[in-house]
Amino acid sequence: MNEADYSAAFAENEKEANLYAARCMRVLAVVVAVIWVLNILGVFIVPKTIMAIAGIGGISLLFLPSLLLHIINQNSPRLKLYILLCCILGITLLSSALPSHAVLAWAVPVVLGCHYYSKRFSYGLLAVSVVCMAASLIIGTYFGEWDSNLLKALESDGMRVVTGDTIRRVVLFYILPRSLILCGVTIICSTLADRTRKLLERQIKDSADKQQIESELSVATHIQTSMLPRIFPAFPSQKEFDIYAIMNPAKEVGGDFYDFFMVDKDHLAAVVADVSGKGVPAALFMVIAKTLIKDHAQHGTSPDVVFTEVNRLLCETNDEGMFVTAWMGILELSTGHLAYVNAGHNPPLLRRADGKYDYLRTRSGLVLAGMDETRYRSCSLELSPGDALFIYTDGVTEATDASGQLYGEVRLAAVLNANRDCAPEPLLSAVRADVEAFVGQAPQFDDITALSLCYYGQSPSL
């Protein structure tokens, strides 16, 4: 989080605080107007001329910030000084006319100041407020509301008698206690402002961290998708088979991947795998696993040898304790012979040309990167023209709706059999649409990856 981000956030807060302060001062101006009317009606004993000066001046000063907001650039750091100075001067005039009744008004600038989240600014307002309050009380002794506790009148003309003892009483019984109270209010407000500032800084930092995480997830998604075959038809010149695959990354990026490639002119390799964990680490581990599998398979070795060697290499550099579930098959195009190995992965579904999709449940080996001395064993089957395979990750069967119910293997088999005559691409589109309809608005927590392979043999009937 850089300094510019903090500055921008606090500058925006200062704008909002200025608007709020101006709004509060308009309300205070209305209060002053009401007091002025009450004095005219005789509720307060203030000379009408003095009250008129205080009323007009106070109302003008309290409305002035609303005008300043339209005149002065709102990004100016001085604007808050002008606004709060108008507030203090307006209250000074009111306190000069009503020294005994304007006590609470002095808390207004201090409370408004805490919205700027600055202790220094709050204590600056306190100093100015104490000085102006002291001045207003002394001025009020001469010209403001009559206070019989401090003043005596000459019997002849009713003139005020202000002595040194009167000023001493004003300082001792008015200025000093009110200043102490104002100090207490300022300490409370400045502490609140400081805590709020720290919370705002933490919120800004958390927001930056969240953006960084989202950026990392975006990078992870890019890593995933850029490493996968995405051009279809994948092998236009190969008429012996049709293949299609999809991978929908979740919001919390995982490490699903698929791959298919020609080992030689007569052998097609297909892989579907799922790396444990989420985010960038899973995506990077996926890149390593995918690269190792393809590199070893292109040497023409069998799937069990490929997985045994890849597992050993992954275990050597697996400090994070991650693992990979994977299914790999190598299809001999001329004969339909399929050799495959399952490393803790979901069972694929096999559809014979004249039948339906059924789960191919064979004994699976340990996950890749689980134990370095694990040896894998291949299984095999013969594909006839028209047979098809569907391989997927657990993001399909473990997709959940809003109530937490799983999509499940039964639903998957049902949608496959409902579209069993479809080619790989429309078949996967149907599966994806069915999963999305089931999930609805519920968030997707795992990648949805699937691969469909249809074998046509040497004499394709497309």
TILUM-992754 format. One record per residue: residue in one letter; x, z, y of N, C-alpha, C in turn. Coordinates in steps of 0.001 Angstrom, whole numbers, plus 500000, padded with zeros to 6 digits. Last residue first. Layout:
// residues N
AXZYXZYXZY;...
***
This chain:
// residues 462
L481077460042459853480752460680461132479356460301461554;S482605460427457201481259459911457450480734460579458696;P485904459606456207484973460356457050483638459643457184;S487749459686453694486722458700454053485654459395454887;Q489406461838453340490026460552453631489017459488454048;G487701464629454966488439463959453896488967462602454326;Y486442466222456775485759464997456377486467464268455240;Y485825469543457719486707468645456960485911467436456472;C485675471307460676484887470550459700485801469515459040;L486039474384462182486761473266461568485865472606460530;S485922476428465009485147475748463965485925474522463491;L486576479585466346487109478258466008486282477690464862;A486323481970469036485851481386467778486439479992467609;T486072484912470951486901483788470508486393483284469164;I485589486917473539484799486233472515485530484946472158;D487049490063474413487067488607474413486190488067473282;D484973492814475421485994492219474559485905490704474648;F482961493697477049484179494492477004485276493886476124;Q480568492661479255481323492216478083482673492912478082;P477613494446480262478990493987480485479683493633479175;A474297493105479980475281494130479600476695493597479807;Q472383491225480401473144491667481567474179492729481238;G472616489700477248471871489813478495472780490192479649;V473291489595474530473953490571475406473163490775476690;F471699487467473579471584488805472994472142489869473938;A472605485335475107471188485713475182470975487116474638;E475268485262474265474960485563475666473509485981475837;V474907484537471572475548485816471909475207486216473341;D473744482004471911473004483059471216473583484439471525;A475775480594473209474484480776473878473691481906473239;R477751480641471193477988481285472481476677481554473212;V476462479135469191476850480529468949477044481264470264;A476188476663470496474995477382470042475299478853469798;S478854475992470865477990476153472037476736476934471676;L479662475697468236480192476819469015479376477055470279;L478156473373467638477964474602466862478459475815467649;P479131471412469358477770471934469576477488473206468780;E481828471336468068481593471663469481480167472143469739;P481507470734465208482115471971465720481776472306467170;A478139469425464584479591469281464648480181470535465291;C475432470850462680476074470471463943477576470288463762;D474172471848460520474456470413460491475168469934461751;R473664474511461084474725474185460122475060472704460063;N472169476126462741472814474939463324473878474374462384;A471322478198461257470292477479462007470846476194462621;N473725479164460388472895478432459433471759477682460116;L474569480419462755475364479346462155474523478508461197;V472619482340463116472719481262464110473562480111463576;A473114483929460800471810483302461026471905482145462013;A475686484892461104475396483991459986474085483240460207;L475182486525463381476134485417463433475859484414462315;R473380488401462426472951487470463474473883486260463540;V475098489684460577473851489053460124473369488031461149;E477174490818462019477462489701461121476196488962460696;G476471491757465513476545491904464064476756490621463269;Y475806492864468036475327491534467643475360491408466120;L474815496304468337475806495271468059475139493954467681;Q473300498099471026473176497522469684474173496381469510;G473198499139473555474350499483472731474292498928471320;S471265498271475232470967499501474487472115499932473587;A472246495873476203472130497002477126471863498320476416;D474307494741473412473298494568474453473215495830475298;T477653493797472504476548494761472554475562494412473656;A479775492306470111479122492189471413477877493074471415;E480855492267467619480749493571468275480251493476469709;T480993489614466874480087490493466122479906491857466782;V482830488723468934481547488072468649480590489062467993;G485088490250468914484321490193470157482972489539469979;D486436489882466564485380490905466566484609490963467878;T486726486261466280487260487613466487486103488601466577;Y486468483656463729486095484312464982486830485647465108;I485847480576462093486699481760462231486463482349463623;F484286478586459843484063479213461149484871480505461185;L484539475448458181484983476834458344484665477307459751;A482899473124455975483273473605457311483670475070457256;D482604470008454143482739471470454211483220471887455606;G482799467278454204481575467877454724481608469383454781;P484777466964451311484271466331452535482911466903452940;S485862470246450234485333468915449953484860468290451257;L488615472367449855487535471884450709487150470474450291;E489611474898447765489564473451447927488355473083448783;L491710477706448552490455477114448105490519475617448377;S493763480666448398493559479221448541492168478836448068;C495853483172449892494730482773449046494543481266449241;S499036484820450033498115483741450395496978483627449393;R500115487993451065499826487093449947498783486067450382;Y502827489653452745501470489103452705501332488104451552;R504473492714453009504516491346452494503075490856452301;T505898494997455292504691494453454667504913493009454213;E507860496281456642508185495798455299506973495223454568;D506872497217459092507843496124459082508148495575457694;M503467497561459812504618498099459068505595496958458819;G502137496168462029501748497477461524502892498187460823;A502479493620462836503147494650463640502731496048463218;L499309492583461568500665492245461980501188493300462945;V497467494626459212497598493936460497499061493608460773;L497572493988455680497704494873456830497845494043458103;G495290491581454134496498492386454234496477493273455458;S492128491425452400493017491131453524494221492055453506;R490421489862449833491204491038450203492184490672451316;T487651487952451086488796488141450196489585489339450693;R484813486522451793485351487884451724486427487953450640;L483485484515453720484560484340452750485313485666452654;Y480020484406454187481288485055454512482277484887453362;D478451481200454423478590482511453786479959483078454139;Y476274478695455469477445479494455807477374480845455097;K474981476611452768474891477336454023476177478127454254;G475365473299451389474929474692451367474849475306452749;D476670470933451059475249470981450708474682472398450730;A479287471487451892478570470337452451477073470409452201;R479710475002452530479870473820451705478956472710452236;R481148477019454872479923476274454559480284475065453715;L482406480227455407482608478922454780481254478285454500;L483657482396457860482484481900457135482765480486456651;P486199485017457687485599483786458209484351483417457411;P486356488513458297486244487436457301485626486188457926;N488661489698460787487281489520460328487210488389459302;H491949490790459598491032490107460507489624490043459914;G494211491693458243493291492663458827492247492076459737;A495329488871457895496037490105458248495084491025458994;N494984486476455478494220487317456404494978488616456632;V495807483102454852496165484512454739495420485275455828;Y495467480056452898495209480908454061495628482343453773;A495352476690452124496048477954451865495884478826453103;L493305474233450984493488475161452099494170476421451601;H493091470864450160493597472174449724493886473037450959;G492383468322450749491424469368451092491864470748450648;T494140466184450398493488466761449211492382467758449540;S495046465361452889494854464354451841494069464884450655;L495394467655454444494330466715454770494042465737453641;E495723470902453794496322469627453387495240468555453488;L495738473465456136494901472532455382495686471251455073;I496390476753456441497050475448456511496318474515455556;G495268479519458404495091478609457279495857477321457515;M495098482902459360495783481615459464495533480798458206;W494087485571461317493749484733460165494419483389460383;A494918488888462424495050487429462478494596486784461176;T495455491558464613494697491077463456494693489553463541;V498294493209465717497529491967465799496754491773464501;F499286496037467782499183495303466525498291494086466722;M501509498340469502500411497380469448500395496688468088;G503453500237470202502559500497469071501372499565468993;E505355499768472081504051500235472565503071500516471436;D507535498654470820507655500032471300506309500614471725;N508220496404468972506873496928469236506936498391469662;T510273494870467978510167495039469438508825495640469850;E510020494837465210511319495161465799511217495482467281;C507481493926464619507758495357464449509066495762465117;L507801491176464959506955491931465896507233493427465810;L509418490544462749509935490359464105509115491141465136;R507678491116460601508978491793460711509522491709462140;N505560489337461123505321490783461130506628491550461306;V506860486906460694506358487240462037506111488736462155;E507317487075457913508445487012458844508017487384460269;T504688487203456936505669488218456546506827488249457533;F503486484897457983503033486218458426504040487309458079;V504990482890456578504922482929458051504553484326458528;V504390483468453941505775483611454403505816483698455925;D501662482867453956502095484222453628503529484474454084;P501544480099454646501019481122455553501505482532455239;S504715478396453919503343478780453594502874479905454514;T506590476215456142506463477323455194504997477691454995;G507168474306458014506550473874456773506407474959455735;H507962475003460469509037474737459510508483474309458154;Q505750475703461835506194474317461979507389473981461093;A505511478436461451504644477542460677505133476102460738;H507302479521463291507600479638461857506746478690461020;D506056478816465734507447478449465476507762478477463980;K503520479982465529503648478522465584505061478080465227;I504245482720465470503464482118464383503646480600464367;L505621483053467922506300483280466646505568482607465488;T503594482477469797504820481674469757505532481813468418;K501733484508469247501355483097469103502589482211468969;A503251486818469858502718486596468510502392485125468280;I503804486422472621504891486575471644504400486240470238;V501226486322473683502126485179473859503246485220472821;M500313488884473009499646487710472440500535486475472538;F501854490399474654502067490525473209501432489347472481;L500691489623477084502095489304476816502407489387475321;A498107490661476763498293489227476971499729488808476671;A498628493389476529498020492674475402498232491172475534;P499734493902479113500514494129477891499961493375476684;V497495493137480866498731492361480816499549492636479553;G494489494080479022495296493820480198496560493021479927;K494374496109476015493778495328477088494832495012478142;G494529496427472371494797496784473756494153495820474733;S495605494101469825495025495376470258495356495622471724;V494833490662469563495841491687469839495141492958470299;D493654488503467224493189489467468226494242490559468365;A493412485016466233493993486363466200493475487200467358;V493497482144464288492667482943465198493156484378465087;V494870478977463558495087480421463689494055480998464644;A495705476253461486494725476854462397494893478368462369;A497470473269460754497467474737460798496449475212461829;L497421470500458642496890471085459876496909472603459759;H499345467976457219498997469401457198498587469885458595;D500322465423457323499290465710456323498837467170456305;K502303465187459199501222464210459226500067464557458291;D502763468683459917503308467343459681502109466397459627;V501335470504461394502640470891460862503440469632460526;M499428470252464216499832469515463023501224469969462615;F497515473106465240498565472104465447498868471427464114;F495867475665467020495841474696465918496844473598466254;D494833478940467924495801477848467996495563476913466816;Y493609481630469927493466480695468815494539479622468985;F493480485102470829493975483736470966493625482927469724;D492989488137472660492527487142471698493266485820471908;G493640490443474131494689489531473696494239488565472635;G491668491194477040492324491589475805493375490565475420;V490636492254480196491270491215479404491946491792478173;E487691493135481037488913493848480682489662492975479688;K485958490962480995486397491509482280487667492321482091;A487070488606478429486222489675478968486753490104480319;P487261485083477973487916486370478240486947487368478846;N486254483110475491485696483648476725486344484998476998;M487329480402473877487768481775474130487226482192475491;I486775478036471235486460478607472548487076479994472650;A487389474906469531487558476360469684487199476778471100;Y487228472450466938486881472874468302486992474394468365;I487812469556464964488085470966465260487748471253466713;D487451467488462167487070467735463566487244469226463817;F489281465242459991488682466532460355488250466504461816;E490270462734459559490014463569458389489301464877458727;K491035461258461662489635461132461275489274462030460097;Q493105461456464319492882462068463000491387462041462675;S493209460579466897493608459629465853493364460157464444;P492520462779468468491611461620468389491944460654467260;F492710465844468330493501464833467616492631463587467436;A490930467176470053492332467577470006493222466514469369;P488579465788472323489023466037470950490534466230470887;F489980468460474252489209468025473087488642466627473348;I492302470743475296491917469338475406491224468912474113;R493332473233474976492062473126475693491584471687475841;P495201475620473269494811474201473310493428474065473947;L496525478274475351495632477804474287495382476304474399;M497909479237477475498644479106476214497806478487475097;S496143479528479538497163478484479667497920478247478370;T494590481741478785493996480401478763495044479298478821;Q496475483933478997495715483621477780495301482157477732;I497356483786481627498322483690480527497609483286479245;H494954484186482958495648482903483110496657482698481985;T494471486812482214493527485765481820494182484394481891;A496656488026483481496534488084482023495586487002481508;V496012487555486137497240486975485582497157486931484062;S493721489098486269493619487663486512494838486935485957;L494836491573485855493901491056484857493714489551485013;E496308491774488196497012491738486916496113491184485812;S494201491879490025495158490772490093495916490629488775;E493056494264489285492275493040489139493174491812489186;I495176495943490005494767495854488600493979494572488355;Q495153495534492756496343495172491989496003495016490506;Q492681496558493409492935495141493639494144494662492846;K493169499220492741492144498477492011492348496976492172;D495083499859494635495444499908493213494450499109492373;A493525499624496933494669498726496741495093498687495279;S491728501696496466491221500335496590492336499320496379;D493469503842496513492754503538495269492212502112495285;K494246503686499205495243503488498147494567503126496825;I491818504248500436492490502978500717493496502665499616;Q491387506813499446490439505755499118491064504379499344;R493502508138500625493451508051499167492513506933498724;E492757507885503281494024507295502834494042507126501319;L490398509374503188490336507958503523491604507241503073;L491432511885502605490516511256501655490420509755501901;K492910512281504923493613512201503640492733511546502576;R490811512375506779491844511345506891492584511166505558;T489482514649505932488803513359505834489800512216505916;R491388516574506561490987516383505162490320515028504968;D491428516243509353492644516014508574492311515773507100;A488814516939510053489306515593510345490531515261509506;L488800519623509272487890518678508623488365517244508826;T490679520514511101490944520648509663490070519689508864;S489331519974513457490590519267513197490977519360511721;C487122521716513220486911520270513282488183519495512958;I488403524235513200487536523824512088487385522306512054;I489713524103515665490488524282514427489677523830513217;T487515523880517404488499522795517312489309522890516027;V486266526336517085485537525113516715486509523952516522;G488324527962518111487888528093516722487162526855516232;C488376527069520765489570526923519917489196527009518435;L485865527890521585486158526461521554487395526169520699;I486262530639521500485257530021520622485530528530520470;L488187530835523503488513531235522136487536530628521132;S486703529966525693487894529210525287488284529548523854;R484824531976525853484374530614525546485546529735525101;P486440534199526506485721534146525219485251532740524844;L487577533193529080488379533595527930487598533551526614;I485349532594530833486341531578530456487067531952529167;Y483793535101530792483241533759530599484288532788530045;F485154537486531187483929537508530386483323536121530100;L487513536838532628487542537781531522486331537651530602;V486774534979534624487862534674533691487758535533532432;V484700536381535868484460535037535335485510534686534283;R486030538683536700484973538782535701484678537423535055;R487709537557538597488298538241537449487277538358536324;I485833536643540422486651535652539714487264536280538464;T484913539162541270483995538197540659484761537168539838;D487142540273542442486630540900541229485664539970540496;G487318538700544663488370538597543647487922539202542340;T483919537582545270485119538365545553486174538108544475;V481316536110546755482273535903545677483563536604546054;V478112536273547555479342537003547859480255536879546639;R475803533968548885476552534525547773477801535227548271;M473083534796551123474330534090550827475063534775549682;G470797536003552021470829535551550634472064534755550275;D470749537102554545470515535659554421470586535128552993;S470656539997554198470223539308555406469873537847555159;E471694541012551899470261541207552128469757540372553287;L473761538986549979473574539764551202472085539844551501;A473958539309546474473499538588547663473421539528548853;K476390539005543891475542539856544718475153539073545959;L477157537964540553477017537732541986476101538763542639;L477172538572537861478443538358538543478318538371540060;N474645538918537016475675539746536391477011539646537117;S473102537018538214473106538353538828474122539289538188;D473733533888538864473989534820537768474140536207538368;W472303530800539732472522532199540118472686533067538876;E474027527767539096472894528649538831473257530100539159;G476644526913541494475725526681540384474585527670540304;F478539527432543448477468526486543750476391526380542669;Y480343529476542687480061529243544107478789528440544332;T480365529361539960480212530671540604479820530519542071;G480953526737539425479579527187539255479319528541539876;I483688526780539761482868526034540721481421526499540645;I484293528306537486484654528818538819483837528110539891;L483331526623535531482783527974535656483110528583537013;S484872524318535858483426524241536069482810525625536242;A487438525237535207487165524759536565485671524749536846;A487045525836532506487439526895533440487126526492534871;M486459523265531564485466524331531450485780525466532418;C488848521923532063487637521503532773486551522573532697;V490535523352530289490838523264531726489581522921532514;V489253522901527835489430524269528331489691524265529832;S489426520079527625488115520737527696488227522149528255;V492162519634527394491445519094528554490106519801528725;A492603520973524930493317521367526145492578520896527392;L490899519557523162490727520991523386491376521420524694;L492027517020523173490682517206523727490411518674524026;G494388517691521834494443517174523202493106517323523896;Y493398518360519359493992519422520178494184518971521621;S492507515799518553491570516923518654492122518034519539;F494875514318518486493830513936519423492843515080519625;R496184515681516425496786515609517757495741515268518806;K494547515179514232494706516541514739495235516535516169;S492319512654513725493651512923514273493693514343514820;Y489861511339513150490769511763512075492197511992512565;Y487821510771514799488981509877514887490082510279513908;H485963512702514624485647511444513952486801510450514005;C486712514750516257487132514843514851486817513577514072;G485522514220518715486936513899518525487371513931517075;L482993515283518512483140513827518511484584513420518232;V483710517985518698483092517477517465483212515957517384;V484715518014521313485570518419520192485023517871518875;P482517517232522899483719516384522826484640516734521659;V480651519455522153480381518038521890481650517191521853;A481166521978522983481557521652521607481416520160521308;W480067522178525454481520522002525379482005521722523954;A477394522738525098477760521360525418479252521121525288;L477101525451524812477180524638523597477632523211523878;V476946526220527586478039526665526715478205525734525512;A475236525899529654475908524689529152477038525019528187;H474180528135530840473356527439529859474036526217529231;S475787529189532796475333530096531740474610529377530608;P476304527129534613477420527763533897476983528651532735;L475035524608535701474417525587534803475500526292533991;A476755523190537348475414523509537836474761524604537008;S479017523033535792479153523544537159477802523945537721;S478042521824533510478458523225533427478639523844534805;L477636519221534481476497520002533996476836521486533960;L480297518521535105479281518552536158478079519396535739;T481357518719532498481902519539533589480902519649534732;I480026516737531134479715518128530793480253519073531862;G481286514545532366479840514713532470479417516139532162;L483934514969531572483595515038532997482092515216533194;I483688514611528777484162515891529321483783516033530788;C482781511926528647481997513014528065482385514355528685;C484897510555529809483570510498530436482693511641529930;L486790511126527840486993511643529198485678511623529973;L485805509704525670485790511168525606486039511800526967;I486172507054526708484862507536526255484806509057526264;Y488919506876527272487946506711528349486590507296527958;L489926507223524678490284508171525735489282508099526874;K488941505015523332488462506339522923488792507393523979;L490404502987524638488954503062524783488423504433524405;R493045502756524068492675503606525211491170503803525332;P493419500910522084493537502329521711493130503275522839;S491234498166521818492138498901522702492206500373522292;N489363496837520432490600497134519709491587497930520556;Q487380496256522204487148497373521285488366497713520440;N488101495685525565488336495226524190488218496406523233;I485559496645527855486921496806527343486991496302525905;I482807496024528096483783495547529088485197495539528520;H481262497172526206481054495742526435482085495159527397;L482024499805526292482126499111525002481973497601525153;L481296500586528846482708500302528570482896499547527255;L478591501141528516478992499978529308480435499580529012;S478761503423527025478008502297526464478327501010527208;P480175505125528809480832504589527604480098503412526967;L478140505760530861479239504836531131479932504307529866;F476374507748530313475966506387529964477104505373530119;L477762509927531275477423509902529854476925508531529393;L477970509367533999479191509463533188478890509368531694;S475243509434534702476039508210534887477281508224534008;I474577512092534143473904511007533420474709509712533516;G476301513409535995476425513621534552475800512498533749;G475378512451538505476762512232538074476926512362536568;I472698513308538437473019511886538606474434511584538101;G473102516119537994472278515287537120472640513820537212;A474759516979540075475195517158538687474414516249537742;I473118516269542258474480515716542142474963515797540692;A470869517784541636470747516331541753472111515666541606;M471896520339541744471423519833540455471279518316540479;I472440520509544490473533520643543519473121520052542173;T469820520230545470470860519263545850472011519284544853;K468478522440544427468082521088544030469146520048544365;P470210525201543083469841524428544279469588522970543909;V468745526622540260469902525884540775469439525135542019;I467330528189538144467487528542539561468782527913540069;F465017526509535966466370526964536289466478527217537788;V462306525987536312462743526713535121464137527281535333;G461350524438538413461627525845538653462039526644537442;L461116521747538259459899522517537996460119524016538128;I463717521012538613462772520672539685461492521487539538;N464654521842536153465113522546537358464197522268538537;L463432519983534501463060521397534372463514522199535581;V464817517675535296463374517782535551462925519237535480;W467366518361534352467164518075535779465687518226536144;I466893518498531631467286519715532361467059519538533856;V466387515786531142465325516774530905465629518063531656;A468915514729531714467760514313532516466609515298532359;V470394515902529670470697516251531070469522515884531968;V469238514560527499469109516019527603469365516470529036;V470126511978528029468681512243528059468429513744528189;A472830512381527596472373512003528935470876512251529089;L472864512824524866473185513941525756472743513649527184;V472318510216524022471367511292523711471595512477524634;R474649509030524920473367508584525475472287509626525217;M476462510310523282476482510613524717475229510101525413;C475920509178520819475671510610521018475623510968522498;R476804506547521369475403506800521016475047508270521239;A479521506934521781478699506399522872477222506660522614;A480238507832519220480397508717520380479532508244521540;Y479727505523517685478986506763517415479055507705518609;L481584503746518774480151503438518836479310504692518632;N483936505108518109483610504829519512482121504546519676;A483812505052515325483764506344516014483419506161517486;E484109502318514852482856502973514476482709504315515184;K486744502021515798485645501261516396484307501936516110;E488093503679514023488067504030515444486961503277516169;N487831502292511617487167503589511761487056503986513228;E489488500140512231488066499900511995487272501196512128;A491886501509512368491407500803513555489913500515513426;F492136502377509765491889503382510795491443502744512109;A492545499876508492491434500746508087491105501756509177;A494856498925509749493612498165509849492409499035509515;S496693500878508956496396500680510375495079499947510553;Y496781500504506168496306501770506727495879501588508184;D497833497898506129496522498167505525495926499465506055;A500328498250507332499330497404507988497930497656507439;E501816499706505530501341500378506743500252499575507438;N500806498973502101501671498915503267500998499531504482;M500850500000498813500000500000500000500887500000501237;
***
